Amino acid sequence: MGILRKSLICFVGVASAASLLLSGISALAADEQYARQTRLEDLGRSLFFDVNLSRDRTQSCATCHDPARAFTDWRDNGVGAAASLGGDFYSLGDRSAPTAGYASQIPPFHIDGAGKYVGGQFWDGRASTLEEQAGGPPLNPIEMGMPDKASVVERLRENNNYVRAFEGLFGNGVLDNADAGYNAMQQSIAAFERTDFFAPFDSKYDRYLAGEYQPSEQETLGMTLFFSNQFTNCNQCHQLQQFPEALGETFSNYTYQNIGVPVNLALRAANGLGEEYRDRGLLENPVVTDEAQDGKFKVPTLRNVALTAPYMHNGVFADLKTVMLFYNKYLARGSKAQINPETGEIWGTPESAANLALDKLESGRALDSREIDALVAFMRMLTDKRYEPLLQFENQVTD
């Protein structure tokens, strides 16, 4: 799969101590930087891109949630981008970094009226809100690796512009207390993630709804199949059940399902966990103890899904069409349908087989290749307008 290697580059001017003129320019730039941080979301923007909040000053939020690549980690990392490297350039996780795009639309982690777990951040909902999620990676030893909140706040205090901005927004002395300072940082990053920079709702699908885009015949077929309860069950999980804070369709109801995803053996070999290790999904959430939740992961948004490869919680599938074929294997008959086209071998067994959502997976009918390509074409319609030029670098859908 072709990947556009694009990253954000920051240019920093260094003032010369020997030059009064340059010092004056530097002071002016500092004032301008502070002025740009007087709103909560603007401070959050600076923090989101700040590598100084990691132990080795090598990793920021944007490292694993790159705005140039739909807020995902597109770096190969030696595992085909299936998981992210820590700031030490050695530690390797076991899950794919979910997109931070449209994360503001996810409801807080809760149990709904039907007794189902819904919402929350991360694949297992262990952070209920954006604020909680923002506080996780800096202290995670295999991510940004800071030892404690006080160490993070001390990094904030190194930056005079931060000190001025935090005190202006949260009150004098806010960074004198580790808990208060860390909480203020979390609030700031979450405020930035709630801006329309992360959730513009301007894809071809949105423009179609506004009468500004005419879908192709293939896209129309894909749309029909996607929203049909007769032919597919896509929309049972990938259509939003409206929440008060939702701004538009995010193509997820944020429930938790076990669809039988196999172990990513290559990732397990690389991170040292081994193929016998089991990721128990929702049961990894500290507040969940019900064994019936074993192996369930949060249904992800399909916004920008054409650009968020590899797929599934463990990045086991490299191509979006493979994902469609994986779903289709539950319905299709014949030996060919049981072969993973990426490996040429039979689909791997589910990591957790006890709680498979067979009521959904085995409902509907098998799709032919034309229909599968149409579904992929529709999902490519869900790409934010600014990312549409990147689609030409991805696998092209067969007409």
C-alpha positions in Angstrom: 0.0 0.0 0.0 1.4 3.4 -1.0 1.7 5.8 1.9 2.3 9.5 1.7 5.2 10.2 4.0 4.2 13.5 5.4 5.0 15.1 8.8 4.6 18.4 10.4 7.9 20.4 10.7 8.3 23.1 13.2 10.9 25.8 12.6 12.2 27.5 15.8 14.2 30.7 15.7 17.1 30.9 18.2 18.0 34.3 19.4 21.7 35.3 19.6 22.7 36.5 23.1 25.1 38.9 21.4 22.6 40.6 19.3 20.2 43.1 20.9 18.2 43.3 17.7 17.7 39.5 17.5 16.9 39.4 21.2 14.2 42.0 20.7 12.7 40.0 17.8 12.8 36.9 20.0 11.0 38.7 22.8 8.4 39.9 20.4 7.9 36.3 19.1 7.5 35.1 22.7 4.8 37.7 23.3 3.1 36.6 20.1 3.3 32.9 21.1 1.8 33.8 24.5 -1.0 35.8 22.8 -1.8 32.7 20.7 -2.3 30.7 23.9 -4.7 32.9 25.7 -7.6 30.6 24.7 -7.8 27.2 26.2 -7.9 25.4 22.9 -4.9 27.4 21.7 -2.9 26.4 24.7 -4.0 22.8 24.0 -2.8 23.1 20.5 0.7 24.0 21.7 0.7 21.1 24.2 -0.5 18.6 21.6 2.6 19.2 19.5 5.1 19.5 22.4 7.7 16.8 22.5 9.0 18.1 25.8 6.2 16.4 27.6 7.9 13.1 27.0 10.8 11.7 29.1 13.3 11.9 26.2 11.8 14.9 24.6 11.1 12.9 21.5 7.3 12.3 21.4 4.2 14.4 21.5 0.5 13.6 21.2 0.9 14.4 17.5 3.5 11.7 17.0 0.9 8.9 17.3 -2.0 11.1 16.2 -0.5 12.9 13.3 -2.9 15.5 11.8 -1.3 15.0 8.4 -2.5 11.4 8.4 -6.0 11.6 9.9 -4.7 11.7 13.4 -3.2 8.2 13.3 0.4 6.8 13.6 1.4 6.0 10.0 5.1 5.2 10.9 6.0 1.7 10.1 7.7 1.1 13.5 8.9 -2.3 12.2 5.4 -3.8 12.4 3.7 -2.3 9.4 2.3 0.6 11.6 0.2 -1.9 13.6 1.3 -0.3 16.9 3.3 2.7 18.0 6.8 3.0 19.3 7.4 4.7 22.6 9.4 7.9 23.0 12.4 5.7 23.8 12.3 4.4 20.2 12.2 0.9 21.6 9.0 0.1 23.6 6.3 -1.2 21.4 2.6 -1.4 22.2 0.1 -4.2 21.4 -2.7 -2.1 20.0 -3.1 0.3 17.0 -3.3 4.0 18.0 -7.0 4.9 17.3 -7.6 8.1 15.4 -8.1 11.2 17.5 -10.3 12.5 14.7 -13.9 12.9 15.8 -13.0 11.5 19.3 -14.8 14.5 20.7 -18.0 13.0 19.5 -17.6 9.8 21.6 -19.9 9.9 24.7 -18.4 9.3 28.2 -18.0 5.6 29.2 -21.3 4.4 30.5 -23.8 1.5 30.6 -26.9 2.3 28.5 -30.5 1.4 29.2 -30.1 -2.0 27.6 -27.2 -2.8 29.9 -24.5 -2.5 27.3 -21.2 -0.7 27.7 -20.9 2.4 25.5 -18.4 5.1 24.8 -15.2 6.1 26.4 -11.7 6.7 24.9 -9.1 4.0 23.9 -10.1 0.7 22.5 -11.5 -0.5 25.9 -13.0 2.8 27.1 -10.7 2.9 30.2 -10.6 6.7 29.9 -14.2 8.0 30.1 -13.5 11.4 28.6 -11.1 13.3 26.4 -9.6 14.9 29.5 -8.8 11.5 31.0 -7.4 10.2 27.7 -5.1 13.2 27.4 -3.6 12.4 30.8 -2.8 8.8 29.9 0.1 8.8 27.4 2.5 11.1 29.2 2.6 8.7 32.2 2.5 5.5 30.2 6.0 3.9 30.5 5.9 2.5 26.9 4.6 5.8 25.4 5.8 9.2 26.6 7.4 7.7 29.7 7.3 10.5 32.2 7.6 9.2 35.8 4.8 11.2 37.4 2.6 14.2 37.2 5.0 16.4 39.0 7.7 15.7 36.3 5.3 16.7 33.6 4.3 19.9 35.3 8.0 20.7 35.8 8.4 20.5 32.1 5.5 22.9 31.7 7.2 25.3 34.1 10.3 25.4 31.9 8.4 27.3 29.3 7.6 30.9 30.4 4.9 31.2 27.8 3.2 28.2 29.3 3.4 29.6 32.8 1.8 32.9 31.7 -0.9 31.1 29.7 -1.8 28.6 32.4 -1.9 31.3 35.1 -4.0 33.5 32.8 -6.5 30.6 32.2 -6.5 28.7 35.5 -5.2 31.2 38.0 -1.9 32.2 39.6 0.1 29.3 41.0 -1.7 26.6 39.1 1.6 25.0 38.1 2.8 25.0 41.7 0.6 22.0 42.4 1.2 18.8 40.4 -2.4 17.6 40.4 -3.8 21.0 39.6 -1.2 21.7 36.8 -1.7 18.2 35.3 -5.5 18.6 35.3 -5.1 22.0 33.6 -3.0 20.4 30.9 -5.6 17.7 30.3 -8.3 20.3 30.0 -6.3 22.3 27.5 -5.5 19.4 25.3 -9.1 18.2 25.4 -10.3 21.6 24.5 -8.1 21.6 21.4 -9.4 18.1 20.4 -13.0 19.5 20.6 -12.3 22.0 17.8 -13.5 21.4 14.3 -9.8 20.9 13.3 -10.5 17.3 14.5 -14.1 17.0 13.3 -14.8 19.1 10.2 -17.7 17.0 8.9 -16.8 18.1 5.3 -16.4 14.8 3.5 -18.0 13.9 0.2 -20.7 12.2 2.2 -21.4 15.4 4.0 -21.3 17.4 0.8 -23.7 14.8 -0.7 -26.1 15.4 2.1 -25.9 19.1 1.5 -26.5 18.7 -2.2 -23.0 19.6 -3.1 -21.7 16.3 -4.4 -23.1 13.7 -6.7 -21.9 10.2 -5.8 -20.7 7.8 -8.5 -22.7 4.7 -9.4 -20.3 2.6 -7.4 -20.5 4.9 -4.3 -24.3 4.9 -4.5 -24.4 1.2 -4.5 -22.0 1.1 -1.5 -24.2 3.6 0.3 -27.3 1.6 -0.4 -25.6 -1.6 0.9 -24.2 0.1 4.0 -27.5 1.5 5.2 -29.5 -1.6 4.2 -30.7 -4.0 6.9 -31.6 -6.5 4.2 -28.2 -7.0 2.6 -25.7 -6.0 5.3 -25.5 -5.3 9.0 -23.0 -2.5 8.7 -25.2 0.2 10.1 -26.2 -1.8 13.2 -22.8 -0.9 14.7 -21.5 1.8 12.4 -24.4 4.3 12.5 -24.6 6.7 15.4 -27.3 6.4 17.9 -27.6 10.2 18.5 -25.9 11.5 21.7 -26.6 15.1 22.8 -23.0 16.2 22.2 -22.8 14.7 18.7 -22.5 17.2 15.8 -23.1 14.7 13.0 -22.9 11.1 11.8 -19.7 9.5 13.0 -20.5 6.0 11.8 -20.2 4.3 15.1 -22.6 3.6 17.9 -19.6 3.2 20.3 -20.7 -0.1 21.6 -18.3 -3.0 22.3 -18.3 -6.1 20.0 -16.2 -9.2 19.6 -16.0 -9.9 15.8 -13.4 -12.6 16.1 -10.3 -10.6 15.2 -7.2 -12.9 15.0 -4.0 -12.3 16.9 -1.4 -10.2 15.0 1.4 -12.7 15.2 4.0 -10.4 13.7 3.2 -7.7 16.3 3.4 -10.2 19.1 6.7 -11.4 17.9 8.1 -7.9 17.8 6.8 -6.6 21.1 7.8 -9.8 23.0 4.3 -10.6 24.4 4.1 -13.8 22.3 1.2 -15.4 20.6 -0.1 -17.0 23.8 -0.8 -13.6 25.4 -4.5 -12.6 25.3 -5.8 -9.1 25.0 -9.1 -9.3 26.7 -10.5 -6.1 25.3 -13.1 -4.5 27.4 -12.1 -6.6 30.3 -8.8 -4.7 30.4 -10.9 -1.7 31.5 -10.4 -1.7 35.3 -14.1 -1.0 36.0 -15.4 -3.9 33.9 -15.4 -7.4 35.6 -18.2 -9.1 33.6 -16.6 -12.1 31.8 -19.2 -11.7 29.1 -17.2 -8.7 27.9 -14.1 -10.7 27.2 -12.7 -9.9 23.8 -14.9 -7.0 23.0 -13.5 -3.8 21.6 -15.1 -0.4 20.9 -16.7 0.0 17.5 -14.5 2.7 15.8 -15.6 5.6 13.7 -15.4 5.1 10.0 -14.6 8.8 9.4 -11.3 8.8 7.4 -11.2 5.0 7.5 -9.6 4.9 4.1 -6.5 6.5 5.6 -6.3 4.8 9.0 -4.7 1.5 8.0 -3.8 -0.9 9.3 -7.1 -2.1 10.7 -8.7 -3.6 13.8 -7.5 -2.9 17.3 -4.2 -4.7 16.7 -3.6 -3.6 13.1 -3.8 -7.2 11.8 -5.2 -6.2 8.4 -3.4 -3.9 6.1 -6.1 -3.2 3.6 -9.7 -1.9 3.9 -10.9 -4.5 1.3 -9.4 -7.2 3.5 -11.6 -6.0 6.4 -14.7 -6.4 4.1 -13.6 -9.9 3.1 -13.1 -10.8 6.8 -16.7 -9.8 7.6 -17.9 -11.6 4.5 -16.3 -14.9 5.5 -19.0 -15.3 8.1 -21.6 -15.4 5.3 -19.8 -16.6 2.2 -19.5 -20.3 1.3 -16.7 -22.0 -0.5 -13.0 -22.3 0.3 -11.9 -19.1 -1.3 -13.9 -17.0 1.2 -12.0 -18.6 4.0 -8.6 -17.4 2.8 -7.0 -14.1 4.0 -5.8 -12.5 0.7 -3.0 -10.8 2.6 -1.5 -14.0 3.9 -2.8 -16.6 1.4 -3.8 -18.7 4.4 -7.0 -19.5 6.3 -8.2 -16.6 8.4 -6.6 -16.8 11.9 -8.7 -18.1 14.8 -10.3 -15.4 17.0 -8.2 -14.3 19.9 -11.3 -14.5 22.1 -13.9 -16.9 20.7 -16.3 -17.1 23.6 -18.3 -13.9 23.0 -18.5 -13.6 19.2 -21.3 -11.3 18.0 -22.6 -14.0 15.7 -26.1 -12.6 15.8 -24.8 -9.7 13.8 -21.9 -11.4 11.9 -24.1 -14.2 10.5 -27.1 -12.1 9.7 -27.5 -10.9 6.1 -26.2 -12.4 2.9 -22.8 -12.9 1.3 -21.6 -10.1 -0.9 -19.9 -10.5 -4.3 -16.7 -8.7 -5.3 -18.6 -5.9 -7.0 -20.5 -5.2 -3.8 -17.5 -5.3 -1.6 -15.7 -2.9 -3.8 -18.7 -0.6 -3.7 -18.7 -0.6 0.1 -15.0 0.4 0.1 -15.8 3.1 -2.4 -18.5 4.5 -0.1 -16.2 4.4 2.9 -13.6 6.4 0.9 -16.4 9.0 0.6 -16.0 9.5 4.4 -12.6 11.1 4.0 -12.3 14.7 5.3 -11.9 17.2 2.4 -8.3 18.1 3.4 -7.3 14.5 3.1 -8.9 13.7 -0.2 -5.6 14.2 -2.1 -4.1 11.4 0.0 -6.5 8.9 -1.4 -4.6 8.7 -4.7 -1.7 7.1 -2.8 -3.9 4.3 -1.4 -5.0 1.2 -3.1 -7.5 2.1 -5.8 -10.9 0.5 -5.7 -11.6 -1.7 -8.6 -14.4 -0.3 -10.8 
